[in-house]
Amino acid sequence: MEMFRTLDIRGLSFFKAFQLASDEFRRIKKNGILELIVDKKKNFTEDFSKWAKSQGCKISDIEDDHRMVRLFIRKGSRVVKA
């Protein structure tokens, strides 16, 4: 298991992006961070923020620039099984 992973989901549909993010999130240790890079046009930030909260995690940072949005999700000590 790793403490930090980056996943670039630009250009993917929400469902494919969600599936990949869920798989990567399982590989993160407790208190680790998953960085998601999403399209500016297809901004899934709010959807992934809600998902993270439902999993007992939190958004540690959001970086928004003219090309992309970087979303950092910190895995909590209490993770809800999906």
C-alpha positions, 0 to 999 in steps of 0.5 A, a space after each residue: 500500500 502506498 501513501 500517495 498516488 496520482 490519477 489523471 482522469 482527464 478525458 474520461 467519462 464520469 463512470 470510468 473515472 469513478 471506477 479507476 479512482 475507487 480502485 486506486 483509493 483501495 491502494 492507499 494507506 490510512 491517512 494517505 492521499 489520492 490526487 485526482 487530476 480532472 478536466 476543467 470542462 468536465 469538472 467532477 470536483 463536487 461529485 468526488 468531494 461528496 463521494 470522499 465524504 461518504 467514504 469517511 475521507 476529506 478533501 485536503 486541498 483543491 488546486 484550480 488553474 486554467 487547464 485542470 483541477 487537482 483534487 487531493 483526497 485524504 483517506 481517513 482512519 474510518 473507511 466505509 466499505 462500498 
